[in-house]
Amino acid sequence: MSEYAPLSDYLSRQTATELILTFDQIEELLGFALPRAAQRASWWEKERNPENARPQRDAIRDGGYEATRLADGRGVRFRRLSAGRYKSWV
């Protein structure tokens, strides 16, 4: 089980098409501080190459969302994957 499973569980219970969480809210869900790399947009975005898979990205996708760091650097926008896109990942 990934250390990011609490985030996946949280996202899978959401019904919103889009939601925003601050880094503090994400850390509270996870129970630990995010790494400094989480400040980079690329840490959150879906992998373009399967060899670059990351546990946080897998957890977000498994929760039915994709993520983008907010331009102001204060949090992350989660957008629900369409049923077709979600199933193609699973």
Backbone as CSV, one residue per row, in Angstrom:
resi,resn,N_x,N_y,N_z,CA_x,CA_y,CA_z,C_x,C_y,C_z
1,MET,0.846,-1.189,0.000,0.000,0.000,0.000,0.886,1.246,0.000
2,SER,0.572,2.173,-0.839,1.333,3.406,-0.984,1.089,4.344,0.188
3,GLU,2.098,5.115,0.517,1.929,6.132,1.556,0.937,7.213,1.117
4,TYR,0.622,7.253,-0.174,-0.327,8.229,-0.707,-1.751,7.675,-0.788
5,ALA,-1.965,6.476,-0.270,-3.300,5.863,-0.277,-4.363,6.737,0.395
6,PRO,-4.060,7.446,1.491,-5.097,8.307,2.084,-5.598,9.386,1.109
7,LEU,-4.725,9.893,0.266,-5.143,10.879,-0.738,-6.034,10.214,-1.777
8,SER,-5.651,9.035,-2.228,-6.469,8.288,-3.185,-7.845,7.990,-2.599
9,ASP,-7.883,7.549,-1.356,-9.154,7.250,-0.688,-10.030,8.491,-0.595
10,TYR,-9.425,9.608,-0.218,-10.169,10.861,-0.114,-10.763,11.251,-1.466
11,LEU,-9.935,11.209,-2.493,-10.400,11.599,-3.823,-11.501,10.664,-4.324
12,SER,-11.377,9.394,-4.058,-12.375,8.446,-4.560,-13.746,8.659,-3.920
13,ARG,-13.787,9.316,-2.770,-15.066,9.604,-2.098,-15.682,10.925,-2.554
14,GLN,-14.953,11.700,-3.351,-15.449,13.003,-3.782,-16.375,12.870,-4.988
15,THR,-17.325,13.783,-5.075,-18.256,13.771,-6.209,-18.063,14.978,-7.123
16,ALA,-17.265,15.934,-6.703,-17.052,17.147,-7.488,-16.233,16.843,-8.741
17,THR,-16.537,17.565,-9.793,-15.773,17.457,-11.036,-14.379,18.047,-10.847
18,GLU,-14.306,19.057,-10.000,-13.043,19.745,-9.748,-12.996,20.178,-8.302
19,LEU,-11.831,20.056,-7.678,-11.658,20.567,-6.326,-10.232,21.043,-6.152
20,ILE,-10.053,21.923,-5.196,-8.734,22.475,-4.894,-8.416,22.178,-3.444
21,LEU,-7.203,21.695,-3.223,-6.702,21.470,-1.876,-5.390,22.223,-1.716
22,THR,-5.213,22.840,-0.558,-3.932,23.478,-0.260,-2.919,22.391,0.082
23,PHE,-1.657,22.746,0.068,-0.631,21.794,0.464,-0.839,21.371,1.914
24,ASP,-1.255,22.300,2.767,-1.521,21.960,4.170,-2.636,20.926,4.285
25,GLN,-3.695,21.083,3.505,-4.799,20.120,3.540,-4.342,18.744,3.063
26,ILE,-3.523,18.713,2.031,-3.011,17.442,1.518,-2.127,16.781,2.573
27,GLU,-1.268,17.556,3.199,-0.397,17.007,4.245,-1.208,16.488,5.430
28,GLU,-2.285,17.169,5.761,-3.148,16.699,6.847,-3.782,15.358,6.484
29,LEU,-4.240,15.221,5.248,-4.806,13.947,4.793,-3.776,12.822,4.854
30,LEU,-2.564,13.121,4.435,-1.514,12.115,4.360,-0.902,11.789,5.710
31,GLY,-0.850,12.782,6.583,-0.219,12.575,7.886,1.285,12.780,7.865
32,PHE,1.793,13.405,6.816,3.217,13.715,6.746,3.419,14.907,5.806
33,ALA,4.592,15.528,5.919,4.920,16.689,5.086,5.285,16.216,3.680
34,LEU,4.789,16.947,2.704,5.154,16.668,1.317,6.618,17.017,1.091
35,PRO,7.274,16.333,0.167,8.664,16.680,-0.131,8.747,18.041,-0.821
36,ARG,9.913,18.633,-0.790,10.100,19.935,-1.445,9.763,19.863,-2.927
37,ALA,9.955,18.703,-3.534,9.660,18.528,-4.956,8.193,18.775,-5.268
38,ALA,7.321,18.670,-4.281,5.884,18.893,-4.493,5.583,20.333,-4.892
39,GLN,6.520,21.223,-4.710,6.336,22.613,-5.136,6.452,22.757,-6.650
40,ARG,7.030,21.751,-7.306,7.169,21.786,-8.768,5.894,21.268,-9.422
41,ALA,5.474,21.913,-10.462,4.267,21.492,-11.183,4.412,20.066,-11.713
42,SER,5.590,19.702,-12.179,5.796,18.386,-12.781,5.607,17.242,-11.791
43,TRP,5.720,17.521,-10.490,5.548,16.476,-9.476,4.110,15.984,-9.450
44,TRP,3.176,16.853,-9.797,1.750,16.541,-9.739,1.172,16.054,-11.048
45,GLU,1.696,16.517,-12.148,1.099,16.223,-13.446,1.260,14.760,-13.803
46,LYS,0.318,14.274,-14.628,0.360,12.866,-15.021,1.651,12.576,-15.765
47,GLU,2.129,11.371,-15.587,3.375,10.992,-16.247,3.162,10.837,-17.740
48,ARG,4.118,11.256,-18.472,4.048,11.137,-19.927,4.724,9.848,-20.381
49,ASN,5.515,9.296,-19.499,6.267,8.088,-19.792,6.057,7.114,-18.631
50,PRO,5.577,5.912,-18.871,5.333,4.962,-17.781,6.561,4.685,-16.921
51,GLU,7.751,4.871,-17.477,8.970,4.672,-16.701,9.139,5.737,-15.631
52,ASN,8.419,6.849,-15.757,8.495,7.941,-14.789,7.358,7.904,-13.785
53,ALA,6.712,6.767,-13.621,5.578,6.658,-12.696,6.022,7.034,-11.284
54,ARG,5.145,7.711,-10.573,5.401,8.131,-9.198,4.208,7.745,-8.348
55,PRO,4.441,7.363,-7.101,3.328,6.896,-6.269,2.239,7.939,-6.046
56,GLN,2.611,9.216,-5.961,1.585,10.247,-5.751,0.691,10.365,-6.975
57,ARG,1.268,10.248,-8.160,0.475,10.327,-9.385,-0.451,9.120,-9.509
58,ASP,0.063,7.948,-9.157,-0.766,6.745,-9.192,-1.943,6.879,-8.233
59,ALA,-1.695,7.398,-7.050,-2.755,7.555,-6.051,-3.831,8.519,-6.537
60,ILE,-3.421,9.593,-7.154,-4.374,10.583,-7.674,-5.213,9.954,-8.783
61,ARG,-4.559,9.275,-9.692,-5.262,8.616,-10.789,-6.196,7.528,-10.258
62,ASP,-5.721,6.741,-9.294,-6.552,5.689,-8.702,-7.768,6.279,-7.994
63,GLY,-7.646,7.500,-7.524,-8.769,8.191,-6.900,-9.730,8.783,-7.924
64,GLY,-9.386,8.668,-9.220,-10.267,9.130,-10.284,-10.038,10.555,-10.738
65,TYR,-8.884,11.112,-10.416,-8.595,12.507,-10.749,-7.240,12.627,-11.431
66,GLU,-7.014,13.814,-12.000,-5.686,14.228,-12.427,-5.402,15.530,-11.698
67,ALA,-4.147,15.869,-11.531,-3.791,17.016,-10.705,-2.915,18.003,-11.454
68,THR,-3.072,19.269,-11.076,-2.247,20.354,-11.595,-1.959,21.302,-10.436
69,ARG,-0.691,21.614,-10.251,-0.344,22.578,-9.209,-0.887,23.940,-9.602
70,LEU,-1.423,24.667,-8.637,-1.942,26.008,-8.894,-0.797,26.955,-9.261
71,ALA,-1.076,27.893,-10.132,-0.056,28.845,-10.583,0.523,29.648,-9.430
72,ASP,-0.300,29.915,-8.395,0.210,30.692,-7.258,1.063,29.851,-6.311
73,GLY,1.164,28.532,-6.570,2.014,27.663,-5.768,1.482,27.325,-4.393
74,ARG,0.211,27.590,-4.153,-0.352,27.358,-2.812,-1.123,26.059,-2.666
75,GLY,-1.357,25.377,-3.772,-2.145,24.163,-3.682,-2.227,23.447,-5.013
76,VAL,-3.202,22.539,-5.079,-3.336,21.666,-6.243,-4.804,21.618,-6.668
77,ARG,-5.032,21.689,-7.968,-6.378,21.529,-8.533,-6.498,20.081,-9.002
78,PHE,-7.549,19.426,-8.561,-7.844,18.062,-8.963,-9.055,18.092,-9.878
79,ARG,-8.935,17.464,-11.041,-10.047,17.383,-11.992,-10.380,15.916,-12.214
80,ARG,-11.675,15.620,-12.098,-12.126,14.241,-12.261,-11.842,13.762,-13.676
81,LEU,-11.326,12.542,-13.753,-11.126,11.912,-15.046,-12.467,11.438,-15.572
82,SER,-12.657,11.523,-16.859,-13.885,10.990,-17.439,-13.854,9.471,-17.279
83,ALA,-15.007,8.848,-17.294,-15.091,7.403,-17.094,-14.196,6.661,-18.081
84,GLY,-14.189,7.085,-19.323,-13.367,6.433,-20.329,-11.890,6.577,-20.061
85,ARG,-11.469,7.755,-19.663,-10.054,8.006,-19.380,-9.630,7.261,-18.136
86,TYR,-10.493,7.243,-17.127,-10.168,6.561,-15.881,-10.020,5.068,-16.122
87,LYS,-10.960,4.477,-16.831,-10.903,3.042,-17.066,-9.718,2.662,-17.922
88,SER,-9.269,3.555,-18.794,-8.128,3.213,-19.626,-6.847,3.128,-18.818
89,TRP,-6.807,3.766,-17.662,-5.631,3.701,-16.791,-5.649,2.429,-15.966
90,VAL,-6.824,1.933,-15.643,-6.953,0.817,-14.692,-6.678,-0.492,-15.375
